[in-house]
Amino acid sequence: MMIEIAGIAILCNFVTHWFEPIQSIKYKVVDKLPLWIGKLFLCSKCLGLWVGLIYFQNPILAALTSFTSYLIDNIIYNIEIWKNKS
């Protein structure tokens, strides 16, 4: 179960921030959507919650997926800051 949560959280982070080939297409699509729908593709926590809810059909596991997405996003962000300091 934890492997599935981590896998979904990593995929959500790829979609929202880190997988460069889809970022330009994502922004073009998001600009045409209403803000409340478009935010799903810009925020790893939001995407993690909704994908987790669809996949697991359990709000607790969806919340864990969202939290894991947040942790991964925060860890990557701090690593990038640390890397740019040196």
Biopython code that builds the backbone (N, CA, C, O; Angstrom):
import numpy as np
from Bio.PDB.StructureBuilder import StructureBuilder

atoms = [
    (1, "MET", "N", (0.825, -1.193, 0.000)),
    (1, "MET", "CA", (0.000, 0.000, 0.000)),
    (1, "MET", "C", (0.868, 1.255, 0.000)),
    (1, "MET", "O", (0.581, 2.199, -0.737)),
    (2, "MET", "N", (1.939, 1.283, 0.827)),
    (2, "MET", "CA", (2.788, 2.473, 0.889)),
    (2, "MET", "C", (3.545, 2.698, -0.423)),
    (2, "MET", "O", (3.820, 3.838, -0.797)),
    (3, "ILE", "N", (3.879, 1.615, -1.115)),
    (3, "ILE", "CA", (4.544, 1.750, -2.410)),
    (3, "ILE", "C", (3.599, 2.415, -3.407)),
    (3, "ILE", "O", (4.024, 3.258, -4.198)),
    (4, "GLU", "N", (2.326, 2.044, -3.373)),
    (4, "GLU", "CA", (1.352, 2.657, -4.276)),
    (4, "GLU", "C", (1.170, 4.140, -3.952)),
    (4, "GLU", "O", (1.082, 4.965, -4.862)),
    (5, "ILE", "N", (1.113, 4.480, -2.672)),
    (5, "ILE", "CA", (0.971, 5.884, -2.271)),
    (5, "ILE", "C", (2.184, 6.677, -2.749)),
    (5, "ILE", "O", (2.036, 7.757, -3.321)),
    (6, "ALA", "N", (3.372, 6.150, -2.518)),
    (6, "ALA", "CA", (4.591, 6.847, -2.948)),
    (6, "ALA", "C", (4.643, 6.966, -4.466)),
    (6, "ALA", "O", (5.034, 8.010, -4.990)),
    (7, "GLY", "N", (4.258, 5.922, -5.174)),
    (7, "GLY", "CA", (4.268, 5.959, -6.638)),
    (7, "GLY", "C", (3.321, 7.004, -7.195)),
    (7, "GLY", "O", (3.679, 7.742, -8.114)),
    (8, "ILE", "N", (2.125, 7.073, -6.651)),
    (8, "ILE", "CA", (1.159, 8.073, -7.110)),
    (8, "ILE", "C", (1.653, 9.473, -6.761)),
    (8, "ILE", "O", (1.504, 10.397, -7.561)),
    (9, "ALA", "N", (2.234, 9.638, -5.587)),
    (9, "ALA", "CA", (2.757, 10.943, -5.186)),
    (9, "ALA", "C", (3.891, 11.387, -6.105)),
    (9, "ALA", "O", (3.965, 12.561, -6.468)),
    (10, "ILE", "N", (4.758, 10.483, -6.480)),
    (10, "ILE", "CA", (5.852, 10.811, -7.396)),
    (10, "ILE", "C", (5.303, 11.186, -8.768)),
    (10, "ILE", "O", (5.768, 12.150, -9.375)),
    (11, "LEU", "N", (4.326, 10.440, -9.260)),
    (11, "LEU", "CA", (3.716, 10.770, -10.554)),
    (11, "LEU", "C", (3.045, 12.142, -10.511)),
    (11, "LEU", "O", (3.120, 12.901, -11.477)),
    (12, "CYS", "N", (2.397, 12.456, -9.407)),
    (12, "CYS", "CA", (1.763, 13.773, -9.281)),
    (12, "CYS", "C", (2.796, 14.888, -9.314)),
    (12, "CYS", "O", (2.554, 15.942, -9.903)),
    (13, "ASN", "N", (3.944, 14.664, -8.688)),
    (13, "ASN", "CA", (5.010, 15.667, -8.739)),
    (13, "ASN", "C", (5.604, 15.781, -10.135)),
    (13, "ASN", "O", (5.957, 16.879, -10.565)),
    (14, "PHE", "N", (5.719, 14.673, -10.845)),
    (14, "PHE", "CA", (6.186, 14.744, -12.232)),
    (14, "PHE", "C", (5.247, 15.588, -13.078)),
    (14, "PHE", "O", (5.689, 16.440, -13.849)),
    (15, "VAL", "N", (3.959, 15.351, -12.931)),
    (15, "VAL", "CA", (2.978, 16.074, -13.742)),
    (15, "VAL", "C", (2.959, 17.552, -13.382)),
    (15, "VAL", "O", (2.899, 18.402, -14.270)),
    (16, "THR", "N", (3.007, 17.870, -12.098)),
    (16, "THR", "CA", (2.855, 19.270, -11.705)),
    (16, "THR", "C", (4.124, 20.093, -11.860)),
    (16, "THR", "O", (4.033, 21.292, -12.125)),
    (17, "HIS", "N", (5.311, 19.497, -11.706)),
    (17, "HIS", "CA", (6.521, 20.324, -11.713)),
    (17, "HIS", "C", (7.690, 19.786, -12.512)),
    (17, "HIS", "O", (8.302, 20.541, -13.268)),
    (18, "TRP", "N", (8.017, 18.542, -12.380)),
    (18, "TRP", "CA", (9.368, 18.110, -12.686)),
    (18, "TRP", "C", (9.552, 17.434, -14.026)),
    (18, "TRP", "O", (10.698, 17.248, -14.436)),
    (19, "PHE", "N", (8.517, 17.058, -14.728)),
    (19, "PHE", "CA", (8.686, 16.393, -16.025)),
    (19, "PHE", "C", (8.551, 17.449, -17.116)),
    (19, "PHE", "O", (7.440, 17.791, -17.521)),
    (20, "GLU", "N", (9.672, 17.957, -17.585)),
    (20, "GLU", "CA", (9.710, 19.111, -18.482)),
    (20, "GLU", "C", (8.979, 18.927, -19.817)),
    (20, "GLU", "O", (8.370, 19.889, -20.285)),
    (21, "PRO", "N", (9.001, 17.754, -20.456)),
    (21, "PRO", "CA", (8.352, 17.669, -21.774)),
    (21, "PRO", "C", (6.857, 17.993, -21.779)),
    (21, "PRO", "O", (6.331, 18.402, -22.814)),
    (22, "ILE", "N", (6.169, 17.825, -20.670)),
    (22, "ILE", "CA", (4.732, 18.097, -20.687)),
    (22, "ILE", "C", (4.363, 19.462, -20.117)),
    (22, "ILE", "O", (3.190, 19.834, -20.137)),
    (23, "GLN", "N", (5.335, 20.215, -19.609)),
    (23, "GLN", "CA", (5.010, 21.469, -18.930)),
    (23, "GLN", "C", (4.404, 22.510, -19.873)),
    (23, "GLN", "O", (3.443, 23.182, -19.498)),
    (24, "SER", "N", (4.942, 22.660, -21.083)),
    (24, "SER", "CA", (4.390, 23.668, -21.991)),
    (24, "SER", "C", (2.976, 23.308, -22.423)),
    (24, "SER", "O", (2.117, 24.185, -22.523)),
    (25, "ILE", "N", (2.729, 22.046, -22.675)),
    (25, "ILE", "CA", (1.380, 21.596, -23.043)),
    (25, "ILE", "C", (0.438, 21.783, -21.864)),
    (25, "ILE", "O", (-0.702, 22.214, -22.034)),
    (26, "LYS", "N", (0.915, 21.458, -20.671)),
    (26, "LYS", "CA", (0.092, 21.592, -19.466)),
    (26, "LYS", "C", (-0.355, 23.032, -19.276)),
    (26, "LYS", "O", (-1.524, 23.286, -18.983)),
    (27, "TYR", "N", (0.563, 23.977, -19.440)),
    (27, "TYR", "CA", (0.201, 25.381, -19.232)),
    (27, "TYR", "C", (-0.783, 25.878, -20.284)),
    (27, "TYR", "O", (-1.647, 26.700, -19.979)),
    (28, "LYS", "N", (-0.667, 25.393, -21.511)),
    (28, "LYS", "CA", (-1.632, 25.782, -22.548)),
    (28, "LYS", "C", (-3.026, 25.268, -22.215)),
    (28, "LYS", "O", (-4.017, 25.973, -22.406)),
    (29, "VAL", "N", (-3.099, 24.038, -21.718)),
    (29, "VAL", "CA", (-4.390, 23.448, -21.348)),
    (29, "VAL", "C", (-4.957, 24.134, -20.116)),
    (29, "VAL", "O", (-6.150, 24.431, -20.067)),
    (30, "VAL", "N", (-4.122, 24.388, -19.126)),
    (30, "VAL", "CA", (-4.579, 24.995, -17.872)),
    (30, "VAL", "C", (-5.120, 26.400, -18.113)),
    (30, "VAL", "O", (-6.086, 26.805, -17.466)),
    (31, "ASP", "N", (-4.518, 27.143, -19.028)),
    (31, "ASP", "CA", (-4.985, 28.503, -19.317)),
    (31, "ASP", "C", (-6.405, 28.519, -19.866)),
    (31, "ASP", "O", (-7.109, 29.519, -19.722)),
    (32, "LYS", "N", (-6.837, 27.426, -20.494)),
    (32, "LYS", "CA", (-8.177, 27.364, -21.071)),
    (32, "LYS", "C", (-9.227, 26.826, -20.104)),
    (32, "LYS", "O", (-10.422, 26.885, -20.392)),
    (33, "LEU", "N", (-8.791, 26.305, -18.963)),
    (33, "LEU", "CA", (-9.703, 25.733, -17.981)),
    (33, "LEU", "C", (-10.075, 26.764, -16.923)),
    (33, "LEU", "O", (-9.336, 27.722, -16.698)),
    (34, "PRO", "N", (-11.220, 26.569, -16.276)),
    (34, "PRO", "CA", (-11.514, 27.429, -15.114)),
    (34, "PRO", "C", (-10.445, 27.242, -14.033)),
    (34, "PRO", "O", (-9.815, 26.188, -13.950)),
    (35, "LEU", "N", (-10.250, 28.262, -13.217)),
    (35, "LEU", "CA", (-9.169, 28.248, -12.223)),
    (35, "LEU", "C", (-9.269, 27.060, -11.273)),
    (35, "LEU", "O", (-8.250, 26.452, -10.944)),
    (36, "TRP", "N", (-10.489, 26.716, -10.821)),
    (36, "TRP", "CA", (-10.617, 25.641, -9.835)),
    (36, "TRP", "C", (-10.265, 24.284, -10.429)),
    (36, "TRP", "O", (-9.871, 23.383, -9.689)),
    (37, "ILE", "N", (-10.394, 24.110, -11.738)),
    (37, "ILE", "CA", (-9.981, 22.856, -12.387)),
    (37, "ILE", "C", (-8.498, 22.930, -12.741)),
    (37, "ILE", "O", (-7.767, 21.956, -12.565)),
    (38, "GLY", "N", (-8.060, 24.069, -13.234)),
    (38, "GLY", "CA", (-6.669, 24.226, -13.627)),
    (38, "GLY", "C", (-5.702, 24.086, -12.475)),
    (38, "GLY", "O", (-4.571, 23.636, -12.661)),
    (39, "LYS", "N", (-6.137, 24.468, -11.280)),
    (39, "LYS", "CA", (-5.273, 24.362, -10.106)),
    (39, "LYS", "C", (-4.908, 22.909, -9.806)),
    (39, "LYS", "O", (-3.872, 22.646, -9.195)),
    (40, "LEU", "N", (-5.741, 21.974, -10.226)),
    (40, "LEU", "CA", (-5.433, 20.558, -10.021)),
    (40, "LEU", "C", (-4.135, 20.156, -10.694)),
    (40, "LEU", "O", (-3.428, 19.278, -10.201)),
    (41, "PHE", "N", (-3.813, 20.788, -11.810)),
    (41, "PHE", "CA", (-2.613, 20.420, -12.553)),
    (41, "PHE", "C", (-1.399, 21.265, -12.173)),
    (41, "PHE", "O", (-0.302, 21.037, -12.684)),
    (42, "LEU", "N", (-1.586, 22.232, -11.286)),
    (42, "LEU", "CA", (-0.482, 23.087, -10.863)),
    (42, "LEU", "C", (-0.014, 22.784, -9.451)),
    (42, "LEU", "O", (1.101, 23.152, -9.082)),
    (43, "CYS", "N", (-0.829, 22.129, -8.667)),
    (43, "CYS", "CA", (-0.536, 21.882, -7.261)),
    (43, "CYS", "C", (-0.398, 20.370, -7.031)),
    (43, "CYS", "O", (-1.339, 19.613, -7.267)),
    (44, "SER", "N", (0.775, 19.944, -6.570)),
    (44, "SER", "CA", (0.992, 18.503, -6.372)),
    (44, "SER", "C", (0.110, 17.952, -5.256)),
    (44, "SER", "O", (-0.309, 16.796, -5.313)),
    (45, "LYS", "N", (-0.176, 18.767, -4.243)),
    (45, "LYS", "CA", (-1.036, 18.298, -3.149)),
    (45, "LYS", "C", (-2.461, 18.062, -3.648)),
    (45, "LYS", "O", (-3.080, 17.051, -3.315)),
    (46, "CYS", "N", (-2.978, 18.997, -4.446)),
    (46, "CYS", "CA", (-4.347, 18.868, -4.957)),
    (46, "CYS", "C", (-4.469, 17.666, -5.886)),
    (46, "CYS", "O", (-5.399, 16.867, -5.781)),
    (47, "LEU", "N", (-3.504, 17.561, -6.801)),
    (47, "LEU", "CA", (-3.537, 16.436, -7.732)),
    (47, "LEU", "C", (-3.382, 15.120, -6.984)),
    (47, "LEU", "O", (-4.041, 14.134, -7.315)),
    (48, "GLY", "N", (-2.509, 15.098, -5.974)),
    (48, "GLY", "CA", (-2.329, 13.889, -5.174)),
    (48, "GLY", "C", (-3.599, 13.483, -4.452)),
    (48, "GLY", "O", (-3.921, 12.298, -4.364)),
    (49, "LEU", "N", (-4.323, 14.471, -3.934)),
    (49, "LEU", "CA", (-5.574, 14.173, -3.241)),
    (49, "LEU", "C", (-6.598, 13.565, -4.191)),
    (49, "LEU", "O", (-7.199, 12.534, -3.888)),
    (50, "TRP", "N", (-6.793, 14.200, -5.333)),
    (50, "TRP", "CA", (-7.835, 13.724, -6.244)),
    (50, "TRP", "C", (-7.472, 12.424, -6.935)),
    (50, "TRP", "O", (-8.327, 11.554, -7.102)),
    (51, "VAL", "N", (-6.223, 12.276, -7.337)),
    (51, "VAL", "CA", (-5.815, 11.003, -7.951)),
    (51, "VAL", "C", (-5.869, 9.892, -6.909)),
    (51, "VAL", "O", (-6.299, 8.779, -7.210)),
    (52, "GLY", "N", (-5.434, 10.189, -5.688)),
    (52, "GLY", "CA", (-5.520, 9.202, -4.614)),
    (52, "GLY", "C", (-6.950, 8.814, -4.310)),
    (52, "GLY", "O", (-7.239, 7.643, -4.061)),
    (53, "LEU", "N", (-7.855, 9.790, -4.328)),
    (53, "LEU", "CA", (-9.266, 9.495, -4.064)),
    (53, "LEU", "C", (-9.868, 8.638, -5.172)),
    (53, "LEU", "O", (-10.652, 7.730, -4.900)),
    (54, "ILE", "N", (-9.505, 8.923, -6.411)),
    (54, "ILE", "CA", (-10.008, 8.116, -7.535)),
    (54, "ILE", "C", (-9.404, 6.716, -7.496)),
    (54, "ILE", "O", (-10.112, 5.733, -7.713)),
    (55, "TYR", "N", (-8.111, 6.617, -7.224)),
    (55, "TYR", "CA", (-7.435, 5.326, -7.253)),
    (55, "TYR", "C", (-7.815, 4.442, -6.062)),
    (55, "TYR", "O", (-8.170, 3.276, -6.236)),
    (56, "PHE", "N", (-7.738, 5.006, -4.851)),
    (56, "PHE", "CA", (-7.975, 4.203, -3.654)),
    (56, "PHE", "C", (-9.434, 4.165, -3.233)),
    (56, "PHE", "O", (-9.860, 3.206, -2.590)),
    (57, "GLN", "N", (-10.206, 5.180, -3.578)),
    (57, "GLN", "CA", (-11.590, 5.338, -3.134)),
    (57, "GLN", "C", (-11.691, 5.287, -1.608)),
    (57, "GLN", "O", (-12.605, 4.694, -1.034)),
    (58, "ASN", "N", (-10.714, 5.933, -0.984)),
    (58, "ASN", "CA", (-10.627, 5.989, 0.466)),
    (58, "ASN", "C", (-10.050, 7.360, 0.829)),
    (58, "ASN", "O", (-8.927, 7.668, 0.433)),
    (59, "PRO", "N", (-10.779, 8.178, 1.562)),
    (59, "PRO", "CA", (-10.284, 9.532, 1.848)),
    (59, "PRO", "C", (-9.012, 9.562, 2.703)),
    (59, "PRO", "O", (-8.206, 10.483, 2.568)),
    (60, "ILE", "N", (-8.825, 8.590, 3.563)),
    (60, "ILE", "CA", (-7.618, 8.560, 4.398)),
    (60, "ILE", "C", (-6.388, 8.298, 3.533)),
    (60, "ILE", "O", (-5.372, 8.979, 3.676)),
    (61, "LEU", "N", (-6.475, 7.320, 2.639)),
    (61, "LEU", "CA", (-5.345, 7.026, 1.753)),
    (61, "LEU", "C", (-5.113, 8.164, 0.767)),
    (61, "LEU", "O", (-3.973, 8.437, 0.389)),
    (62, "ALA", "N", (-6.188, 8.828, 0.348)),
    (62, "ALA", "CA", (-6.042, 9.986, -0.539)),
    (62, "ALA", "C", (-5.314, 11.118, 0.186)),
    (62, "ALA", "O", (-4.465, 11.787, -0.403)),
    (63, "ALA", "N", (-5.640, 11.333, 1.447)),
    (63, "ALA", "CA", (-4.956, 12.368, 2.234)),
    (63, "ALA", "C", (-3.481, 12.010, 2.433)),
    (63, "ALA", "O", (-2.619, 12.887, 2.382)),
    (64, "LEU", "N", (-3.191, 10.736, 2.658)),
    (64, "LEU", "CA", (-1.798, 10.301, 2.780)),
    (64, "LEU", "C", (-1.037, 10.517, 1.476)),
    (64, "LEU", "O", (0.130, 10.910, 1.491)),
    (65, "THR", "N", (-1.698, 10.261, 0.351)),
    (65, "THR", "CA", (-1.079, 10.498, -0.952)),
    (65, "THR", "C", (-0.788, 11.983, -1.140)),
    (65, "THR", "O", (0.284, 12.356, -1.616)),
    (66, "SER", "N", (-1.738, 12.819, -0.768)),
    (66, "SER", "CA", (-1.546, 14.264, -0.867)),
    (66, "SER", "C", (-0.398, 14.728, 0.026)),
    (66, "SER", "O", (0.433, 15.529, -0.401)),
    (67, "PHE", "N", (-0.346, 14.239, 1.244)),
    (67, "PHE", "CA", (0.724, 14.605, 2.165)),
    (67, "PHE", "C", (2.082, 14.128, 1.646)),
    (67, "PHE", "O", (3.075, 14.848, 1.751)),
    (68, "THR", "N", (2.125, 12.929, 1.092)),
    (68, "THR", "CA", (3.368, 12.407, 0.524)),
    (68, "THR", "C", (3.806, 13.249, -0.668)),
    (68, "THR", "O", (4.998, 13.504, -0.844)),
    (69, "SER", "N", (2.856, 13.678, -1.482)),
    (69, "SER", "CA", (3.179, 14.571, -2.605)),
    (69, "SER", "C", (3.782, 15.870, -2.098)),
    (69, "SER", "O", (4.752, 16.376, -2.661)),
    (70, "TYR", "N", (3.202, 16.404, -1.033)),
    (70, "TYR", "CA", (3.724, 17.630, -0.433)),
    (70, "TYR", "C", (5.151, 17.424, 0.073)),
    (70, "TYR", "O", (6.021, 18.261, -0.165)),
    (71, "LEU", "N", (5.392, 16.314, 0.768)),
    (71, "LEU", "CA", (6.731, 16.042, 1.293)),
    (71, "LEU", "C", (7.762, 15.916, 0.178)),
    (71, "LEU", "O", (8.857, 16.468, 0.276)),
    (72, "ILE", "N", (7.415, 15.193, -0.878)),
    (72, "ILE", "CA", (8.338, 15.022, -1.997)),
    (72, "ILE", "C", (8.629, 16.366, -2.652)),
    (72, "ILE", "O", (9.778, 16.671, -2.971)),
    (73, "ASP", "N", (7.592, 17.166, -2.850)),
    (73, "ASP", "CA", (7.758, 18.484, -3.455)),
    (73, "ASP", "C", (8.650, 19.369, -2.582)),
    (73, "ASP", "O", (9.529, 20.062, -3.095)),
    (74, "ASN", "N", (8.430, 19.349, -1.291)),
    (74, "ASN", "CA", (9.214, 20.153, -0.369)),
    (74, "ASN", "C", (10.672, 19.682, -0.307)),
    (74, "ASN", "O", (11.581, 20.510, -0.246)),
    (75, "ILE", "N", (10.902, 18.387, -0.322)),
    (75, "ILE", "CA", (12.266, 17.849, -0.293)),
    (75, "ILE", "C", (13.022, 18.253, -1.556)),
    (75, "ILE", "O", (14.172, 18.685, -1.480)),
    (76, "ILE", "N", (12.380, 18.114, -2.714)),
    (76, "ILE", "CA", (13.024, 18.496, -3.966)),
    (76, "ILE", "C", (13.331, 19.989, -3.984)),
    (76, "ILE", "O", (14.397, 20.403, -4.438)),
    (77, "TYR", "N", (12.399, 20.789, -3.493)),
    (77, "TYR", "CA", (12.599, 22.239, -3.433)),
    (77, "TYR", "C", (13.799, 22.600, -2.555)),
    (77, "TYR", "O", (14.623, 23.432, -2.935)),
    (78, "ASN", "N", (13.893, 21.974, -1.389)),
    (78, "ASN", "CA", (15.022, 22.252, -0.486)),
    (78, "ASN", "C", (16.344, 21.766, -1.056)),
    (78, "ASN", "O", (17.375, 22.403, -0.842)),
    (79, "ILE", "N", (16.337, 20.654, -1.774)),
    (79, "ILE", "CA", (17.560, 20.168, -2.419)),
    (79, "ILE", "C", (18.011, 21.147, -3.496)),
    (79, "ILE", "O", (19.206, 21.404, -3.636)),
    (80, "GLU", "N", (17.062, 21.696, -4.261)),
    (80, "GLU", "CA", (17.431, 22.657, -5.288)),
    (80, "GLU", "C", (18.010, 23.928, -4.683)),
    (80, "GLU", "O", (18.964, 24.486, -5.224)),
    (81, "ILE", "N", (17.454, 24.393, -3.576)),
    (81, "ILE", "CA", (18.002, 25.565, -2.904)),
    (81, "ILE", "C", (19.417, 25.274, -2.405)),
    (81, "ILE", "O", (20.320, 26.094, -2.578)),
    (82, "TRP", "N", (19.607, 24.118, -1.793)),
    (82, "TRP", "CA", (20.918, 23.731, -1.290)),
    (82, "TRP", "C", (21.925, 23.618, -2.429)),
    (82, "TRP", "O", (23.073, 24.039, -2.292)),
    (83, "LYS", "N", (21.495, 23.049, -3.554)),
    (83, "LYS", "CA", (22.377, 22.866, -4.705)),
    (83, "LYS", "C", (22.784, 24.218, -5.285)),
    (83, "LYS", "O", (23.927, 24.381, -5.713)),
    (84, "ASN", "N", (21.882, 25.179, -5.308)),
    (84, "ASN", "CA", (22.188, 26.481, -5.887)),
    (84, "ASN", "C", (23.052, 27.345, -4.967)),
    (84, "ASN", "O", (23.665, 28.307, -5.428)),
    (85, "LYS", "N", (23.108, 27.017, -3.679)),
    (85, "LYS", "CA", (23.956, 27.765, -2.745)),
    (85, "LYS", "C", (25.429, 27.460, -2.979)),
    (85, "LYS", "O", (26.281, 28.330, -2.798)),
    (86, "SER", "N", (25.736, 26.217, -3.383)),
    (86, "SER", "CA", (27.148, 25.851, -3.518)),
    (86, "SER", "C", (27.736, 26.259, -4.824)),
    (86, "SER", "O", (28.917, 26.014, -5.072)),
]
sb = StructureBuilder()
sb.init_structure("model")
sb.init_model(0)
sb.init_chain("A")
sb.init_seg("    ")
for serial, (resi, resn, name, xyz) in enumerate(atoms, 1):
    if name == "N":
        sb.init_residue(resn, " ", resi, " ")
    sb.init_atom(name, np.array(xyz, "f"), 0.0, 1.0, " ", f" {name:<3s}", serial, name[0])
structure = sb.get_structure()
